[in-house]
Amino acid sequence: MAGEKLTIEVPTVSAAGAKIALAAAEKLAAERGLHVSIAVLDQAGYPVSLHRMDGATVTSAEAATRKARTAAQLRMPSKIFQDLLHGGMTTLLSLEFLTPMAGGVPLEAGGVVVGGIGCSGGSEEDDEALAAAGAQAFAAAVGQG
């Protein structure tokens, strides 16, 4: 194993990056008159930022976190798994770490998933749109959007 790298660098969303994504999602929520929770997690699925807007349900914070974790760890929107489940792939329910609900979107930088954003408290369409707005704002800030 001589000469092999024994460590790797793993890019992850920073607190500043999380604020950008969260602010964009919150702005759209306010424009739509929604009271939601927004979670931004790093690539490993651990919280960087969590915001529960005034009036958002307590359970929406956990749902937003789980949606963001699904998007970050599996590197794809959580809605994909919701669609697979609706299509009959019930084996997904055996995966404890998976939340097959719309509203979780990966955060990317340089073509690499560096985290995820999850939103909960609105309709399925609202949660998805808010998370997408946060991901798009993050992508624009890192020069991808």
Secondary structure, 3 states (H helix, E strand, C coil): CCCCCCCCCCCCCCHHHHHHHHHHHHHHHHHCCCCCEEEEEECCCCEEEEEECCCCCHHHHHHHHHHHHHHHHHCCCHHHHHHHHHCCCHHHHHCCCCCCCCCEEEEEECCEEEEEEEEECCCHHHHHHHHHHHHHHHHHHCCCC
